[in-house]
Amino acid sequence: MDKIKIDFKTLILIISTACVVAGFYYTTKARLDDAEREITFLWSSVGELQKDSKRLNRQIRNLKKEQPK
């Protein structure tokens, strides 16, 4: 069998490239996970605000009905 000959500089380049790619992958994954958590939080906040808005609109309508014209 033939042995694969790789000089030291090529090996360092391959390892360095692999480390950069792995770091980029994990950093991107962490950022996407953070963004997903933030979006989930914001959607729940929007839902709560919509409920509050409906409640306040009902109260305003009731106040308008109670006021004499």
MOFEN-V929404 format. One line per field, one symbol per residue. ss: DSSP state (2 for helix, 1 for strand, 0 for the rest). psi: psi as a letter, one per 40 degrees, with the letter a starting at -180 (. if undefined). burial: b if it has 9 or more other ideal C-beta (glycine too) atoms within 8 Angstrom, else e. A space follows every 50 residues. Layout:
ss = ???
psi = ???
burial = ???
//
This chain:
ss = 00000002222222222222222222222222222222222222222222 2222222222222222000
psi = ihihhhiddddddddddddddddddddddddddddddddddddddddddd ddddddddddddddddhi.
burial = eeeeeeeeeebeebeeeeeeeeeeeeeeeeeeeeeeeeeeeeeeeeeeee eeeeeeeeeeeeeeeeeee
//
